[in-house]
Amino acid sequence: MKKAISIILAAVAVIPAVASKPDFTDVINRLASVKDYHSKASVNVQLPQGTEVTYDLNLWSTQSAGDKHLAPCDYLIEWTLPTPSGEASGFTAYTDGNLFRKIDTRLQEYHFEWDSIPFLINNTLNGVQRNSQFTNILPQFIAEDLAQIRDNENWTYKFTADTVNQGKPAIVLTGRMTLNGYLAKNVLYIFDPKTFMPRQIEIENNPTNISEQLLITKYDATTTEKVPALTEAELIERYPSDFDNYRENNFSAESMKGKPLPGFSLPSLTGERYQRQKGDPLASPMVIAILDPSISTTKSSVDAMRSAVDMTPKSVDLIFASISSDIDGLESATGLPRNGEYMLLSARSLARSCGVGSYPTFFIIDTRGNVSDVIIGYLNNLATSLLEKLAIID
């Protein structure tokens, strides 16, 4: 890897050329404001033990269609990777608070309206939509990284607006980040001086450290090809096999409205099993919560359900169905069961059957055994929302 590292350390020869000279901020602004971007690229990843892999990428990005401002752009990233057992492939698609990500044999999905937590790590815009693989080589994300280099005191850099790289006019930026006196990162960016779009990026993480890693991205020609449509239906049409075979949820929980609740048989905290068949009628309406006790809002969800039941004049049963087999975790979230309550464990199969993709998810069941309504994610007004839905249930 020494040879590759020397590319960054030596940077590039500065050869004067005659042209107007943009400054660093001009480059950042152009990258941030690009409307429609498309390019193919390769990303070579080198590790100190000699391991080396190269991804081939197809990249699209465009100005965000929605108004959530969770990411600097909507995007589609397709990748392939040769392996001894054949070619691996995957994709990440993001638009307006909805992200689909296919890795190996898993197709994951995240929806801000269902559950905002994966999008707002530590209450910042630093979630799955920003940290998915290869997002940092899209122009709009590069603009954010360059702004950090320009404005953060941990960085030192050299910006050359008018030079030549590999026989072509180029804009070049070299930089290094130092944390607590230690060199944490070296970077080299090479841009086209006409379009300001990236031609090559080299990022060396943890130089001279055992966890040292070098990533070299080389771009093909840039085009203004529009990003393919990114709605769920259009992604299913583009990747039918991936959605059929690898989607963790074959349909969303919201599609359960009006349908019979699937049958299930789950263990309770006492070791007995709670069972019901699809279509079984109920003596009273029921609310089933699919819970993950490790999530901080689980106890608040339980309290809200109980509050709603206390306020309704109807008799309503509650089921707290944990996707975990951890008895202590569920007991900690729910406390002792009240009359008409059931605490169930190992509910992942029920979650899959109901299309649950985030936790908590609440199903309001009428006396015919059908799903009357669905609430996805914890809401501050959860008790009121449950009470309103129970008020109109048969």
N, C-alpha and C positions, 0 to 999 in steps of 0.2 A: 504493500500500500504506500510505501515511501514515495514511489514515482508519482502516484496520483496526488499525494499530499503536496508535493513540491509545486504542483500547478497552482495551488492556492498561495503558497508561501512566496513564490516568485511573481505571482499575479501575471500581468502581461506587459509587454514592452510598450512604452508610451511613445507613439510616433505622431507628431503634429500633423494635422490635416486642416484644410481650409473649409470651414463651415460655421454656421451660426451655432452658438454653444448654449444648450439648455442647462439649467442648473438642476441640482438634486431634486428640488421640490417640483420642478416641471415634469420630471420623469414620474414621480409619485402620483401627481395629479392625472397624468395621461393614463397610467395603469389603472387607477381607481375609477376613471370615468369611461373606460372602454365599454361599448354597448354590447356588441356581439363578437365573441372570440371563439376561434376554433384552431386547434393545432394537434398534430401528433408529436409524441415525444418518447424518449427512452430514459429510464431512471436506473442507473447502475449503483448498486449498494455494495460497499466494501467494508468488511469487518477485519479486525486485527489478526484473527487466527487464520486469515487467508480465504474465508468464505466470501463468495461474490455471486450476486444474482442481478439479472437485468430484467426490468419490467418494460413492456411496450404499452403505451398509453394512447388513448383517444380522448381529447379534452374539449369540452364546450363550457362556456360561461356567458351569462348575460345579466343585464341589470335586473334587480329583484322585481318580480311581478307583484308581490304582495306588499303589505305595509307593516310587517312585523319587525323588520330591520334586525333579524337575528344573524344574518350573514351579509357580507358585502356584495354577494351576487347569488343568482340561481346557477346551478351547474349540473353537468353530467360528466362523470369520469368513468371510462371503461378501461380495464387493464387485462393483460395476459402475461403469463409467466411460464416459461418452459420448465418442466420438472422431469425427473427420471420416469415417472409413471404417466407422463403425457402433459398436455398444456392445461394449466390452471387459469381460470378467468374469473372476473368479478366486475362489479360496477357500484358506483355510489351516485344517487340522484337526489338533489335537494331543490325544493321550491316552496316558498311561502309557509314555512313551519312544518313541512312534511319531508322526511328523509327515508329513503330506501337504500339498504346497503347489503350487497351480496358478497360474502366471503366464504370460500371453500364450499361447504354444503349447507350454509345457513343464509337465509334471506331475512334480515332484520328490518323492522320499520319503526319509526318514531314519528309521533304526531303531537305538535305543540298543544292543540286543543284538547287532546286526551290527557297528556301529562307533560307539563312544562319543565320538570326537573332535569331530564337529560339535556335540555337545551340551555339551561341556566346553571351551570356548575358553579357552586359558591356564589350564587346570585350575580354572576357575570355572564356575558355573552361568550362563553368559552366551552360550549357543549359539543354534542356529536356533530352538529352541522359545521363546526369549524375545525374539529380535530380528526375528521375522517382522513384516511390515507390519501396523500397526494393533493389535498386542497391547497397546501402552501405553495404549489407551483402554478396556480392560476393567477392571472394578472392582478385581479382585485385583491387577492390575499397577499400577493407580493407587495402591493402598495402599502398594506398595513405593516408588513415586516420592515419595509424600508423606512417607514415613518418612525418605527421603534429605533432603528439604527441611527437615524438623524437626531432623534430627540432624547434618547436614553443615555445617561452619563456613563453607563457600563460599556458603551460601545465607542471605539475609535474607528475612523474610516477614511478612505481616500476616494473621492469621486473624480473621474476623468471624463469629460464630456466629449472629447475629440481625439480619438486614438484609432489604432488599427489592430485587429485581432484576426489571426489566421488569414491575412491578406484582405480583410474586409473592414471598412469603417465601422467603428463600434463606440458605444458608451460603456464604460467599465466602472464598477464599484467593487472595492475590496474593503473588508472590515473584520474586526475581531472584537469579541465580547469577553470581558474579564469580570469574574465574580470573586470577591474576597481575595483578590490577589492572584487568582488562578485563571489561566486561559481556558475558557469554556467553549468557544466556538470561533471558527474562521469561516468567512464567506467570500465568494466571488460571484458577481452578477455581470453578465454581458448582454447588452441590449442593442437592438437595431436602431441606428440613429434617425431613421425616417419614421418608423412606426412606434418606436419606444417599447416594442414588445420584446420579451426575453428570447435570447438565442441559446444561452447556456447558464446554468447555475451550479455552483459547487458549494456544498455545505459540509464542513468537517466538525462533527460534534465530539466533545471531550478529547481534544488533541493530546497525544502522548499518554492517555489514560487507558486502562485495561478495557474500558467500555467504548473506546474510540470507534467512530463510524464516519464513513465518507459517502456522500450521496452526490452523484454527478448526473444532472439532467441536461439532455440535449434536445432541442426543439427542431421540428421541421418548419417549413414555411407557415406563416400565420395566414388564416383566412377569416372572413366575416360570416362564415356559414352559421346560420342561426341554430341555437341549441334545440335539439329534438323536444317534442312535447313531453312534459314531465308529470302530467296527471297520473293517478293510479291506473286508470283504464288504459292510458296510452303506454305506460311502462309495461303493463301486463301484455299488451300487444307486441311490444318490442322484445320482451324477454319471456315468452310464454312458458318455456321449459323451466326456467329458474323459479317462476312463481308457482308452477304446478308441483315441482319436486322439492323445493327448498324453503318455501315460505313457512315461517314458524307458525303463522296463523293463516289458515286457508281462507278466512274471511274475517272482516272486522266484527267486533262485538256489537256495533250498532246495527248490523244486518240481522241480528237476532230478534229485533222488534217484531211482534206478531207471530213468532214461531214458537213451537213447544220447547220448553227447556229440555235439553238432552238428559237422558237417564244417567245416573252415576251411583257409585258405591264407594264411600270414603270412611276411613277410620275416625272415630271421635277421640277426645282426650281420655275417655274412660276405657278405651280399648274396644268398644263395640263399633259396629258399622252402621252408618246412616245410608239407607238405600232408597232410591225411587226410580221408577221406570218413566220413560218418555211418554208424556201425555197423561200421567196420573193426575187426577184432580186433587185440589187442596181444600182442607177445611177452612182455611183463612188465607188471605194474601200473604206473600212472603217477600222479603228482601234478602238476596244472597250477595254477599260481598266477597269477591276474590281478592285476597290480601297477601302482601309480602311483609311479614312482621319486621324485617330488617329496615323497612322504609320508615322514616321519622313520622309520617302523617298517619300511620296505621292506628295508633291509639286515638287520635282525634277523629278518625273515620268511625271507629267503634262508638265513641261518645255521641257523635252526630246521629248515627243510626238509632241509638237508644233514645235520644232526645226526640226524634221524629215519631217514634212509636209511642212515647209517653204523651205526645200532643195529639195524636189521632184518636178518634173515638172508636175506631175499628180494632179488632183483634188482628195483630200482625205478627207472624213468626220471623225470626232473624236467624240467618245462617252466616257464620264467620268461617270462611273456607280458606285456609292458609296453603300457599303453594309449597311450603316447607313441611318437613316431618319433625321439626323442632317443637316439642311440647312446651318447653319453658318459654320460648319466644312467643307463642300464641297466648299462653296464659298471662304473660307479662302485659300483652297488649289489650286483652279482654277482661282480665279479672275473672271472678266467679260467674258462671252462667246464670241468667235470670230465667224466669218461667217463659217458655216459648222460644228459647235461644239454643242453638246448637253450634258447637265448636268442632270443626273438622280439619283434618290434616291431609297432606300429600295431594293437594287439589290441582296439580299441574295438568292432569288429564282432563279435568273439567274445564280448566282455563283454555286448553287447546280446543276442546269441543265447542266452546262458546266464542272463539275468536278473540280472546283477551290478549292484548299486546302490551298493556301497561297496568300498573297497580297503584291504588285500588280501582276495581271496576265493580259497579253495583247493578244488579238485575232485579227489577221489580216484577214479581210473578203474580198473575191473577189466579183466581180459584179454579180456572180450567187448566192450569199448568202451563200457560203461555207467557212469554216475556212481554209485559206491557210496556216497559220502558227501560232505558239503559243510561247510566251516568258513568262517565269515564274520567278518572282522576279525582283527586281531592279538591273540593271547593270550599271557600270560606263560608258559603251559605248552604252547605251540604244538607243540614237538618231541614232547612226551609224547603229546599228543592225536593227532598224525599217526601216531605209532608204534602207538598202540592201534587206530586205524582200519585201518592197513595190516596189522596182525596177523590181522584177521578177513576180509581180502579174498581173493577167489579168485585 
